[in-house]
């Protein structure tokens, strides 16, 4: 049952990558206005998922002794901060930066693959903890994916890809969430403290 819930969840998350179809029909001004609300909502849903569902569940699993959790939370923040800086080290904030356009496409694809792989790990780990937590995590990740996938689609277009290629790469990178979820389900029940370490880390 956990496998079915998990695979359906990550498939839905992967399909969100096709949101680029919707963004093509919007003009730039309207898209920027919608993105402001989506980003705000995404941040709120991620914080809510972390503080209302994942951390309390992890502390409960640790038997009320949160030292293990407390150590993994800042480590996770530092790990993902470092990963973000490493992946985006060539990112240029100037729209007219020609050098950036050459490098941003592979960096964006690699970063998105890692991001979606980790999303799959999170969802798989959450379902191993409990089905309600898996559903809550999927919803939080889904709301977070909407603005991110729109942004990734725009970056790929800015990097010189056609709309069709940008959507294809966005979708293919989204499928790595299935790999992450499968890895979590296979190894999560066999590796000692895998879930207890992964939940506070993410």
N, C-alpha and C positions, 0 to 999 in steps of 0.2 A: 504493500500500500504506500509506503514511504517513497519507493522508487517512482510510482505513478505520479504522485503529487509533485515530487521534485522535478521529474522530466517535463511534465506539463508546465510547471512554473518557469523553468529556464527556457522552454520553447516560447512561451508568451513574452518573456524578457527579450529573447532574440528577435522576435517579430517587431518589437518596438523600434528596432534599428531602421525599419522601413518608413519611419515617420517623415523621412525626407520627401516622400511623395506629396505629403500634405504641405510641406514648407515651400515646395516649388510654386504652388498656387497663390502664395501670399506675397504681398509687396514688402519691401525691406522695413518700412516704418511699422507696419502692423506686426511683423514677425518680431522686431525688437521689443515692442510693447508686450507681446505675449510671453516672450522669453524671460522678461523681468519677473513676471508672476510665476512662471514655471520653475525658475531657479530658486525663488524664495520658498515655494511649496516643496521643492525637492530637498532643500536643506532642512526644512522643518520635519519632513517625513523621515529623513535619515537620522536626525538627532532624536526624534521621538522613538524610532525603532531601536536605536542604540540604548537610550536611557530608560525607556519604559519596558522593552521586551528583552533585548539581548543581555545587558549587564545584570539585571535582577535574576534572570534565569541562570546565568553563569555563577553568580554568587550563591544561589540556592544549590546548584550542582556541586559547589565546592564545600558544602556542609556548613555554610555560614562563616567560613574562614576565607576572607577575600584577598589574602596576601598574593596568592598566585594570580588572581584576576588583576589586582592592583599593579603588579609588575608588568603584565602583558599589555595593558591598555596604553601606557606611555611608549612602550616598545613598538606597538602597532602604529602609533601616531608618527614616531620617528622613522620607522621603516617605510611607510607610505609617503612621507614627506621626502625622504631620500630618493625613493623610486620615481616620484613625480619630477624632482629636480634632475635626475639622471636622464629620464626619457625626454624631458622638455628642454634640455640644456642648449639646444640650438634655436629655440623658439624666439621669433622676432615679433614684437608688439606693433611694429609699423606695418600698415596694410600694404604699402608700396615697396616693401623690402624684397627685392628680387632674389637675394641669396637665400632668404627664408623659404620661398616657394619651392626651391629645389630640394630642401631637406625636410620640410614639414610633413609631406605626404607619408614617407616611410616611418617617420617618428610618430605621427598620429596613428597609423595603422598598428605599429608595435605597442604603443601606449594603450590603445583601445583593446587590443588582444589581451594584454596583461590585466587591464581593468575588468573585462568581461570574464576572464578566467577566475579572478578573485571573487567576482559577483557570484559565479557558479559555486565556488567553494563555500561562500557565506550561506547561500540558499541551501545547499546540501547539508552543511553542518547544522543549520537552524532546524531543518526537518528531522535530522537525527536526534536533536534535543527534544522536540515535540512538534506535532503537526500544526497547532495554532501559532507557534513561534515561526514556523516555516512560512505560513501564509502571511503573517504580519511582515516578515522580512522580505518576502516577494513583493508585497505591495509597496514597501518603502523603497526597494531597489527599482521597481517599475517607475515610480514617480521621479526618482533620481535620474533614470535613464532618458526620460523624455527630453529635457533640455540638453543633456550631454550628447545625445545622438543627433539632435538638430545642429549643435555646435560642430560636431565631428563632420557632419555632412557639408556644412559650410566651409570648413577648413580644407576638406578634400577638393571641393570645387575651386577654392582660392588657390590651391596647389596645382591646378591645371587639369584635373580629371574631368571627364564628361559626367553629366548627371547620372547616366546609366552605370558607369564604372564606379562612381562615388557610392551609389546605393548598393552595388554588388559588394564592394569592399567593406562597407559598413555592416552589411548582413553577414558576410563571411567571418569578420572579426567577432560579431555578436555570438556566433555559434561556439566560440571557445568557452562560453558559460556552461554549455552542455558537458564539455570535457572537465571543467572544474567541478561541476556537481557530481559527475560520475566518479571522479577521483575521491571526492569527499565521502560518497556513499560506500565505495569499496574499501577504502582504508580507514574511514572513520570508526567503523565498528570493530576493527582489528588492531589498530595502533593505539597503544595505551595513552590516555589523556589527549587524544587528537582533538576531540570536540572541545574539551575544557581549555585547550590552548588556543584553538582557532577562533572561538567565539569572542573572547575579550580582545584578541589581536585585531579582529576586523571591526 
